Amino acid sequence: MEEKELIDLLKKGDTKAFSLLVDNYQNLIFNVVRRILPKQMDAEDVCQEVFVKIYKGVGSFKQESKLSTWIAKIAYFTALNYLKKNKKNDTHDDLENSFSVEADMDGPDEVLIKKNTTEYVHKLIAQLPEKYCVLLTLYHLEEFSIEEIHQTTGIAKGTIKSHLFRARKLLKDKIKAYLIDDYGGK
């Protein structure tokens, strides 16, 4: 179904169209929210709130951006508002892994290595400042363009680029430190 057709059906209150929207965008919403809210239960609550906001607000969607950008923006600001309201000094150490690795044709050893590596990289990303986590998620995992990230977050394009550069450097430094500490590498 084309995006415009989906939006038209949503504006008419079509529940099947909304179900399709949930199926298509639940991962995007969860990824954005989870980068801001490390606790699984908080993230799930906010995701539900985001879907309610989308359902109630779809009539005001002007189609000036892609639907995914509008949805990510709602997820982003809903999670930030939740965080502000519930200022808890939670750490990212208890971050549960919400990502899966597909096995393809790998054997058990390769699958375990990939899974552990993926989990570790996601934990490292979660240790970065919140703004970096969100930008890395939108750019690399959700494949948003700089323009779409700008529309979603309201952050200036130049700032997005510099934050992505800094985030990648921090991540690279953390991985290097891990390799040096654990393997004596350089």
C-alpha positions in Angstrom: 0.0 0.0 0.0 1.3 3.4 -0.9 2.0 5.9 1.9 -0.6 8.4 0.6 -3.3 5.8 0.4 -2.4 4.6 3.9 -2.6 8.1 5.3 -6.0 8.7 3.6 -7.4 5.5 5.1 -6.0 6.4 8.5 -7.6 9.9 8.3 -10.9 8.1 7.6 -10.5 6.0 10.8 -9.8 2.7 9.0 -8.7 0.2 11.7 -7.0 -2.2 9.3 -4.9 0.7 8.0 -3.9 1.5 11.6 -3.0 -2.1 12.2 -0.8 -1.9 9.0 0.8 1.3 10.3 1.6 -0.5 13.6 3.2 -3.4 11.8 5.2 -1.1 9.6 6.5 1.4 12.2 6.7 -0.4 15.5 10.4 -1.2 15.1 11.2 2.5 14.2 9.2 3.7 17.2 10.8 1.2 19.6 14.3 1.9 18.4 13.9 5.7 18.8 12.2 5.4 22.2 14.6 2.7 23.5 17.7 4.9 22.8 16.2 7.5 25.1 14.6 5.2 27.7 16.8 2.3 28.6 14.2 0.4 30.7 12.1 -2.0 28.6 8.9 -1.3 30.5 9.2 2.4 30.2 9.9 2.1 26.5 6.9 -0.1 26.0 4.6 2.3 27.8 5.9 5.2 25.8 5.5 3.2 22.5 1.9 2.7 23.3 1.5 6.4 24.1 3.1 7.2 20.7 0.6 5.0 18.8 -2.3 6.7 20.6 -0.9 10.1 19.6 -0.5 8.9 16.0 -4.0 7.6 16.0 -5.5 10.8 17.4 -3.2 13.2 15.4 -3.2 11.6 12.0 -5.9 14.0 10.9 -3.5 16.9 11.4 -0.6 15.3 9.4 0.0 17.7 6.5 2.2 15.3 4.5 5.0 17.9 4.3 7.4 15.2 5.3 7.5 11.4 5.0 5.2 9.5 7.3 8.2 7.8 9.0 9.7 11.2 9.8 6.5 12.4 11.4 6.2 9.2 13.4 9.8 9.3 14.5 9.3 12.9 15.6 6.3 11.9 17.8 8.3 9.0 19.3 11.4 11.2 19.9 9.5 14.0 21.7 7.2 11.7 23.6 10.2 9.8 25.0 12.0 13.0 25.9 8.9 14.3 27.7 8.6 11.0 29.5 12.2 11.3 30.5 11.8 14.8 31.8 8.6 13.9 33.8 10.2 10.8 35.3 13.7 12.0 36.0 15.3 8.8 37.3 19.0 8.4 37.6 19.0 5.1 35.7 22.1 3.9 34.1 22.4 2.1 30.8 24.1 -0.8 32.4 20.9 -2.8 32.7 20.0 -2.3 29.1 18.3 -5.4 27.8 19.1 -6.4 24.3 16.2 -5.7 22.0 17.9 -6.7 18.8 18.2 -10.0 17.2 20.8 -11.4 14.9 19.7 -13.7 12.1 21.8 -16.8 11.7 21.7 -17.2 7.9 24.0 -20.0 7.1 26.4 -19.5 10.1 27.2 -22.3 12.5 26.5 -22.0 16.3 30.0 -20.5 17.0 29.6 -17.8 14.3 26.1 -17.0 15.5 27.2 -16.6 19.1 30.1 -14.3 18.1 27.8 -12.1 16.0 25.2 -12.0 18.8 27.8 -11.1 21.4 29.4 -8.5 19.2 26.0 -6.9 18.3 25.0 -6.9 22.0 28.3 -5.3 23.0 28.1 -2.6 20.3 24.5 -1.8 21.3 25.6 -1.5 25.0 28.4 0.8 23.9 26.0 3.0 22.0 23.7 3.1 25.0 26.6 4.5 27.1 27.0 7.4 24.8 25.2 10.7 25.5 21.5 10.5 24.7 21.7 12.8 21.7 24.4 10.6 20.1 22.4 7.4 20.8 19.3 8.8 19.0 21.2 10.2 16.1 23.2 7.0 15.5 19.9 5.0 15.7 18.1 7.2 13.2 21.0 7.5 10.8 22.5 4.0 10.8 19.8 1.7 12.0 16.7 3.4 10.6 18.6 4.9 7.6 17.1 8.4 7.9 18.8 11.1 5.9 20.3 14.2 7.6 17.3 16.1 6.4 14.8 13.6 7.9 16.7 13.6 11.2 16.6 17.4 11.1 12.8 17.3 10.6 12.4 14.7 13.3 14.5 16.3 16.0 14.7 19.9 15.1 18.5 19.8 15.4 20.4 21.8 12.8 21.9 19.8 10.0 25.4 20.9 10.7 25.0 20.0 14.3 23.6 16.5 13.3 26.7 15.9 11.2 29.1 17.0 13.9 27.3 15.0 16.5 27.4 11.9 14.3 31.1 12.4 13.7 31.7 12.7 17.5 29.4 9.8 18.3 31.3 7.5 15.8 34.6 8.7 17.3 33.5 8.0 20.8 32.2 4.6 19.8 35.4 3.8 18.0 37.5 4.8 21.0 35.3 2.6 23.3 35.8 -0.4 21.0 39.6 0.2 20.8 39.8 0.4 24.6 37.8 -2.8 24.8 40.2 -4.6 22.4 43.3 -3.3 24.1 42.0 -4.2 27.6 40.7 -7.7 26.6 43.1 -8.7 23.9 46.2 -6.6 24.4 45.7 -5.3 20.8 46.4 -1.9 19.4 
